[in-house]
């Protein structure tokens, strides 16, 4: 069962998805990053090291944060088992950045 912080994060991600501002999947996020449409990138807790390394390479200066949930837990909410999520709206991205710790971010 997710904790309170994970619940708030999921609530924001769900609103973002309903607004059509959440991208799911590595390829969709990579293409949107290339087109400069992504504000932040979120990774499932169990994303592979290779996936994390590749998405951080494409992200450049974009913030990349680890979610407190694994791919199976996220699949229950978004109906797709994926490790990479992209947020395309700055308001949702800003809120998620306040909810997620910076510990997983490389600088």
Steps between C-alpha positions, in 0.01 A plus 500: 500500500650838404580753771361855518775652283449231236123561514548874434743426217254255343217753534698763309609245238139386456378858449787552256399187308133606485609840368698326224832629632664172608702293255557130565789298367864554414453567128212747547696693762821494295321636192330774704831597664655532154207725400550704822148424629590339835534691830618210719557126484392244759646152541345202675689383809600178325610655169812325372837673525525495119161670459591761762837569339347538153213724608736723699716531187202616293367720781802726512408781743143377558426377853479122532349360821442150634145411601435319830309227311608213277373422150240248619346747746494771232337260253200475734443875454604563139422162337842479337811345651768759440799643683511845334246782526524849350306805620429758228338776709704728726245525783476123544878470468558763769260328741663161442846650559383623843361155588795289385839511674808603308710210629472311170598793284850523356666839468 
